[in-house]
Amino acid sequence: MRPYAIEAPPRILFGRGTAAQAPALIRAFGPRGIVVHGRDPGRAAGLTAALSGCDLLSVAAVREPVLDDLTGALRAARAHRPDWVAALGGGAALDLGKALAALIPAPGDPLDHLEGVGRGLPLTAPPLPFIALPTTAGTGAEVTKNAVIGLPDHGRKVSLRDPAMLARLAVVDPALTDGCPWPVTLASGLDALVQVVEPYLSCRATSYTDALTLPALPLALPALIRLRRGEDRQARDAMAHVSLTGGLALANAGLGAVHGLAGVIGGRSGAAHGAICGALLGPVLRANHAAVQGTAFAPRMRQVLEALAPPLSCPPDGVPEALAHWARQAGLPGLGAAGLTAADLPGIAADSLQASSMKANPVPLPPAALIAVLSAAL
């Protein structure tokens, strides 16, 4: 059995109604705080009302954060001198909140710590306590140690990453996802599925991450199929669980080619991360299925395909095509909707080979295979 370590928040609350516990737990970190929310500040109104008496600064994450968003928010946040940072929203809000909590005490510039385009230095000061309350079921960002930041000038998304960035408290209340619009539910839900598939297939998988991902593999697609028909609390609960387990798994086993490509595409196009991952999943499964034959990863791939086949009513070998077809029929746009053309594909494939996620793919995929994946996802 491979040795492993476990990186996770010290406290995770999961279940309907758990968000009601958050205000009292947040207050214990101090009287001054920052609440990061999504595009609609009304979604955070209940939390801010419950924190009455605290000195609060609200920060909006109106898109997946780019460096200018982070630096602007950081100036206001440092001036506020907070004791803690709480983020209530989707992956964009959680990433921005996590980055602020890490960088408010840091003496330097964000580029000192960003990977790839920056210096990638470890944090020199402990982050502020970070509290995460996800309102979508997809990214698992509430339990990961990194925040993804876009750098449009470089055409890339990179991570601010440090083990100290793990949330002090993650509150995963599926009720916060109730009523999420179908396009967001679909894109984020497929991202959640990717994030249990890729850690299970990862060359860094361990018995701990397998215990998280293998039981979650059969849950996501049936829940999404039910939510396509209409609102369903049990399906929302299942998706929130898959998202949480995927976040814990990826934090400890890494991801794969879907995310290796998605980071490059997102940095170039600005398209939503979940929609990119959903468009890539079927084609990457097909490429990996062919690539792992005759390797130690072939049985794992078979288990993934067998888990996904029943809700798609297809044989296991037909899962990649059936999944891609179902996602398109359900309303997921292809990569062409993000403005990508065939001329862009070789450059994206080449750049993705440097992505950290690509290094955890079960086997290396050559550029020709990655171009074929991208072409199928257009």
C-alpha positions as CSV (number, residue, x, y, z in Angstrom):
1,M,0.0,0.0,0.0
2,R,1.4,3.4,-1.0
3,P,2.2,5.8,1.9
4,Y,0.0,8.9,2.0
5,A,-0.6,12.1,3.9
6,I,-4.0,13.8,4.3
7,E,-4.5,17.5,3.8
8,A,-8.0,18.7,4.7
9,P,-9.6,21.5,6.7
10,P,-9.6,20.9,10.5
11,R,-13.4,21.1,10.5
12,I,-16.0,20.3,7.8
13,L,-19.7,20.5,8.4
14,F,-21.9,18.7,5.8
15,G,-25.7,18.5,5.6
16,R,-28.9,20.5,5.2
17,G,-29.2,23.2,7.8
18,T,-25.5,23.3,8.7
19,A,-25.2,26.8,7.4
20,A,-27.1,28.0,10.4
21,Q,-24.2,27.1,12.6
22,A,-21.7,29.2,10.6
23,P,-22.3,32.7,12.1
24,A,-21.6,31.7,15.7
25,L,-18.5,29.7,14.6
26,I,-17.3,32.7,12.5
27,R,-17.7,35.1,15.3
28,A,-15.2,33.1,17.4
29,F,-12.4,34.2,15.0
30,G,-12.9,37.9,15.9
31,P,-15.1,41.0,15.4
32,R,-13.8,42.3,12.1
33,G,-14.2,40.3,8.9
34,I,-14.6,40.2,5.2
35,V,-17.5,38.5,3.4
36,V,-16.8,37.6,-0.2
37,H,-19.9,36.8,-2.3
38,G,-20.7,36.2,-5.9
39,R,-22.3,38.5,-8.5
40,D,-25.6,38.8,-6.4
41,P,-24.9,40.3,-3.0
42,G,-28.4,39.2,-1.9
43,R,-27.2,35.6,-1.7
44,A,-25.0,36.6,1.3
45,A,-27.6,38.8,3.0
46,G,-28.6,36.1,5.5
47,L,-25.0,35.6,6.5
48,T,-24.2,39.3,6.9
49,A,-27.4,39.8,8.9
50,A,-26.5,37.0,11.2
51,L,-23.1,38.6,11.7
52,S,-24.7,41.9,12.8
53,G,-22.4,43.7,15.3
54,C,-19.3,42.6,13.4
55,D,-17.4,45.2,11.4
56,L,-17.8,43.8,7.9
57,L,-16.4,44.6,4.5
58,S,-18.2,43.0,1.5
59,V,-16.2,42.0,-1.6
60,A,-17.9,40.8,-4.8
61,A,-16.4,38.1,-7.0
62,V,-18.3,38.9,-10.3
63,R,-16.2,36.5,-12.4
64,E,-13.5,33.9,-12.0
65,P,-10.8,36.1,-10.4
66,V,-8.0,37.5,-12.4
67,L,-4.9,39.2,-11.0
68,D,-6.4,42.7,-11.3
69,D,-9.4,41.6,-9.3
70,L,-7.2,40.1,-6.6
71,T,-4.9,43.2,-6.3
72,G,-7.9,45.6,-6.2
73,A,-9.7,43.6,-3.5
74,L,-6.4,43.1,-1.6
75,R,-5.9,46.9,-1.2
76,A,-9.4,47.4,0.3
77,A,-9.1,44.2,2.4
78,R,-5.7,45.2,4.0
79,A,-7.1,48.6,4.8
80,H,-10.0,47.0,6.7
81,R,-7.6,45.0,9.0
82,P,-9.9,42.0,9.3
83,D,-9.6,39.1,11.7
84,W,-11.0,36.5,9.2
85,V,-12.3,36.1,5.7
86,A,-15.5,34.2,4.8
87,A,-16.6,33.4,1.3
88,L,-20.1,32.4,0.3
89,G,-20.6,31.5,-3.3
90,G,-19.3,29.4,-6.2
91,G,-15.8,28.6,-7.0
92,A,-14.9,32.1,-8.0
93,A,-15.9,33.6,-4.6
94,L,-14.2,30.8,-2.7
95,D,-11.0,31.3,-4.7
96,L,-11.0,35.0,-4.2
97,G,-11.7,34.7,-0.5
98,K,-9.0,32.0,0.0
99,A,-6.5,34.2,-1.8
100,L,-7.4,37.3,0.2
101,A,-7.1,35.3,3.5
102,A,-3.6,34.2,2.4
103,L,-2.3,37.5,1.1
104,I,-3.7,40.1,3.5
105,P,-0.9,39.3,6.1
106,A,1.7,38.7,3.4
107,P,4.2,41.6,3.1
108,G,4.9,41.3,-0.6
109,D,3.2,41.2,-4.0
110,P,0.8,38.4,-5.1
111,L,3.3,37.6,-7.9
112,D,5.8,36.6,-5.2
113,H,3.6,33.6,-4.5
114,L,1.8,32.7,-7.8
115,E,3.0,29.5,-9.6
116,G,4.3,29.5,-13.1
117,V,4.4,33.2,-13.9
118,G,5.4,34.4,-10.5
119,R,8.1,33.4,-8.1
120,G,6.1,30.6,-6.5
121,L,7.4,31.4,-3.0
122,P,5.8,29.9,0.1
123,L,3.8,32.2,2.3
124,T,5.9,33.9,4.9
125,A,3.1,34.8,7.3
126,P,0.2,32.6,8.4
127,P,-3.0,33.3,6.5
128,L,-6.1,34.7,8.2
129,P,-8.8,32.2,9.2
130,F,-10.8,31.3,6.0
131,I,-14.3,30.1,6.2
132,A,-15.9,28.6,3.1
133,L,-19.6,28.2,2.3
134,P,-20.1,26.9,-1.3
135,T,-23.4,27.7,-3.1
136,T,-22.7,25.5,-6.1
137,A,-21.8,21.8,-6.2
138,G,-18.7,21.5,-8.4
139,T,-15.3,22.9,-7.6
140,G,-14.6,21.4,-4.1
141,A,-12.6,24.6,-3.5
142,E,-13.9,24.7,0.1
143,V,-11.4,21.9,1.0
144,T,-8.4,22.6,-1.3
145,K,-5.2,24.4,-0.5
146,N,-5.0,26.6,-3.6
147,A,-6.8,29.5,-5.2
148,V,-6.9,29.7,-9.0
149,I,-6.1,33.2,-10.5
150,G,-6.3,34.2,-14.1
151,L,-3.6,36.2,-15.8
152,P,-5.1,37.4,-19.1
153,D,-1.9,39.0,-20.2
154,H,-0.2,35.6,-20.1
155,G,-3.3,33.7,-21.4
156,R,-3.1,31.4,-18.3
157,K,-4.7,30.4,-15.0
158,V,-2.3,29.7,-12.2
159,S,-2.5,28.8,-8.6
160,L,-1.6,30.4,-5.3
161,R,-0.9,27.3,-3.3
162,D,0.2,26.6,0.2
163,P,-0.9,24.0,2.8
164,A,-1.6,26.8,5.2
165,M,-4.4,28.1,2.9
166,L,-6.8,25.3,3.8
167,A,-10.0,26.6,5.3
168,R,-10.3,26.6,9.1
169,L,-14.0,25.8,8.5
170,A,-15.9,24.4,5.5
171,V,-19.7,24.4,5.7
172,V,-21.2,22.4,2.9
173,D,-25.0,22.9,3.2
174,P,-26.8,21.5,0.1
175,A,-29.7,23.8,0.8
176,L,-27.4,26.7,-0.4
177,T,-27.4,25.1,-3.8
178,D,-31.2,24.7,-4.1
179,G,-32.6,26.6,-7.1
180,C,-29.3,27.0,-8.8
181,P,-30.0,27.6,-12.5
182,W,-29.7,24.6,-14.7
183,P,-26.7,25.8,-16.8
184,V,-24.7,26.4,-13.6
185,T,-25.9,23.1,-12.1
186,L,-24.9,21.2,-15.3
187,A,-21.4,22.8,-15.7
188,S,-20.5,22.7,-12.0
189,G,-22.0,19.2,-11.7
190,L,-19.9,17.8,-14.5
191,D,-16.8,19.5,-12.9
192,A,-17.7,17.6,-9.7
193,L,-17.9,14.4,-11.7
194,V,-14.5,15.1,-13.3
195,Q,-13.0,15.7,-9.8
196,V,-13.9,12.2,-8.7
197,V,-12.9,10.5,-12.0
198,E,-9.5,12.1,-12.3
199,P,-8.2,11.5,-8.8
200,Y,-9.3,7.9,-9.0
201,L,-7.4,7.5,-12.3
202,S,-4.5,9.6,-11.1
203,C,-1.0,8.1,-10.9
204,R,-0.9,9.6,-7.4
205,A,-4.1,7.9,-6.1
206,T,-3.9,6.4,-2.7
207,S,-6.1,4.1,-0.6
208,Y,-7.4,7.2,1.1
209,T,-8.4,9.0,-2.1
210,D,-9.8,5.7,-3.5
211,A,-12.1,5.5,-0.4
212,L,-13.5,8.9,-1.3
213,T,-13.8,8.6,-5.1
214,L,-14.9,5.1,-5.8
215,P,-18.2,5.3,-3.9
216,A,-18.9,8.7,-5.4
217,L,-18.4,7.7,-9.0
218,P,-21.9,6.3,-9.5
219,L,-23.7,9.2,-7.8
220,A,-23.2,12.3,-9.9
221,L,-24.8,11.4,-13.3
222,P,-28.0,10.1,-11.8
223,A,-28.3,13.2,-9.7
224,L,-27.7,15.5,-12.7
225,I,-30.3,13.6,-14.8
226,R,-32.9,14.1,-12.0
227,L,-32.0,17.8,-11.7
228,R,-32.5,18.2,-15.4
229,R,-36.1,17.2,-14.9
230,G,-36.7,19.6,-12.1
231,E,-35.7,20.6,-8.6
232,D,-34.8,17.6,-6.4
233,R,-33.5,18.0,-2.8
234,Q,-32.0,14.5,-2.7
235,A,-30.2,15.0,-6.0
236,R,-28.8,18.4,-4.6
237,D,-27.6,16.5,-1.5
238,A,-25.9,13.9,-3.7
239,M,-24.2,16.5,-5.8
240,A,-22.9,18.5,-2.8
241,H,-21.5,15.2,-1.4
242,V,-19.7,14.4,-4.7
243,S,-18.3,17.9,-4.9
244,L,-16.9,17.7,-1.4
245,T,-15.4,14.3,-1.8
246,G,-13.9,15.4,-5.1
247,G,-12.3,18.4,-3.5
248,L,-10.8,16.2,-0.8
249,A,-9.6,13.7,-3.3
250,L,-8.0,16.2,-5.7
251,A,-6.2,17.9,-2.9
252,N,-4.5,14.7,-2.1
253,A,-4.2,12.8,-5.4
254,G,-4.1,15.5,-8.1
255,L,-6.2,15.6,-11.3
256,G,-5.4,14.9,-14.9
257,A,-5.7,15.9,-18.5
258,V,-9.1,17.5,-18.3
259,H,-7.8,20.0,-15.8
260,G,-4.4,20.3,-17.5
261,L,-6.2,21.5,-20.7
262,A,-8.9,23.4,-18.9
263,G,-6.4,25.7,-17.1
264,V,-4.9,26.8,-20.4
265,I,-8.3,27.2,-22.2
266,G,-9.7,29.2,-19.3
267,G,-6.7,31.5,-19.2
268,R,-7.0,32.1,-23.0
269,S,-10.8,32.4,-23.3
270,G,-12.2,33.4,-19.9
271,A,-14.9,30.7,-20.3
272,A,-16.4,29.2,-17.2
273,H,-14.2,26.5,-15.7
274,G,-17.0,23.9,-15.2
275,A,-18.3,24.2,-18.7
276,I,-14.8,23.7,-20.1
277,C,-14.2,20.6,-17.9
278,G,-17.6,19.2,-18.9
279,A,-16.9,19.6,-22.6
280,L,-13.5,17.8,-22.2
281,L,-14.6,14.9,-20.0
282,G,-15.9,12.6,-22.7
283,P,-13.1,13.1,-25.1
284,V,-10.4,12.7,-22.4
285,L,-12.0,9.5,-21.1
286,R,-11.8,8.2,-24.7
287,A,-8.2,9.2,-25.0
288,N,-7.2,7.8,-21.6
289,H,-9.2,4.6,-22.2
290,A,-7.1,3.9,-25.3
291,A,-3.8,5.0,-23.7
292,V,-4.0,2.8,-20.5
293,Q,-4.7,-0.5,-22.3
294,G,-2.0,-2.9,-21.2
295,T,-1.0,-0.8,-18.2
296,A,-1.8,-1.1,-14.5
297,F,-4.4,1.6,-14.9
298,A,-6.6,-0.4,-17.3
299,P,-8.7,-2.0,-14.4
300,R,-9.3,1.4,-12.9
301,M,-10.5,2.8,-16.2
302,R,-12.8,-0.2,-16.5
303,Q,-14.3,0.6,-13.0
304,V,-14.9,4.2,-14.0
305,L,-16.6,3.3,-17.2
306,E,-18.8,0.6,-15.5
307,A,-19.8,3.1,-12.8
308,L,-20.9,5.7,-15.4
309,A,-22.6,3.4,-17.9
310,P,-25.9,2.5,-16.2
311,P,-27.4,6.1,-16.1
312,L,-26.3,6.6,-19.7
313,S,-27.9,3.3,-20.8
314,C,-24.9,2.2,-22.7
315,P,-22.1,-0.4,-22.5
316,P,-19.0,0.7,-20.6
317,D,-16.9,1.1,-23.8
318,G,-19.6,3.5,-25.1
319,V,-19.4,5.9,-22.1
320,P,-17.1,8.5,-23.5
321,E,-19.3,9.2,-26.5
322,A,-22.6,8.8,-24.6
323,L,-21.5,11.2,-21.9
324,A,-20.4,13.8,-24.4
325,H,-23.7,13.4,-26.3
326,W,-25.8,13.7,-23.1
327,A,-24.0,16.8,-22.0
328,R,-24.5,18.5,-25.3
329,Q,-28.2,17.5,-25.3
330,A,-28.5,18.9,-21.8
331,G,-27.3,22.3,-22.9
332,L,-23.5,22.3,-22.3
333,P,-21.7,24.4,-24.9
334,G,-18.7,23.1,-26.8
335,L,-15.3,24.8,-26.7
336,G,-16.2,26.6,-29.9
337,A,-18.7,28.7,-27.9
338,A,-15.7,30.0,-26.0
339,G,-14.2,31.3,-29.3
340,L,-11.7,28.5,-29.9
341,T,-11.0,27.4,-33.4
342,A,-9.0,24.5,-34.9
343,A,-6.1,26.9,-35.3
344,D,-5.8,27.3,-31.5
345,L,-5.6,23.7,-30.7
346,P,-1.9,22.9,-31.2
347,G,-0.8,25.8,-29.0
348,I,-3.3,24.8,-26.3
349,A,-2.1,21.2,-26.4
350,A,1.6,22.3,-26.2
351,D,1.0,24.7,-23.3
352,S,-1.1,22.1,-21.3
353,L,1.9,19.8,-21.1
354,Q,3.4,22.2,-18.6
355,A,0.3,22.2,-16.4
356,S,0.7,20.7,-12.9
357,S,-2.6,18.7,-13.3
358,M,-1.3,17.0,-16.5
359,K,1.5,15.4,-14.5
360,A,-1.1,13.3,-12.5
361,N,-2.8,11.9,-15.6
362,P,-2.5,8.1,-15.4
363,V,-0.2,8.0,-18.5
364,P,1.3,10.8,-20.6
365,L,-0.8,11.8,-23.6
366,P,1.1,13.0,-26.6
367,P,0.3,16.3,-28.3
368,A,-1.5,14.5,-31.1
369,A,-3.9,12.8,-28.7
370,L,-4.5,16.1,-26.9
371,I,-5.3,17.9,-30.2
372,A,-7.8,15.1,-31.0
373,V,-9.4,15.6,-27.6
374,L,-9.7,19.3,-28.2
375,S,-11.1,18.8,-31.7
376,A,-13.8,16.5,-30.3
377,A,-14.8,19.0,-27.6
378,L,-15.2,21.9,-30.1
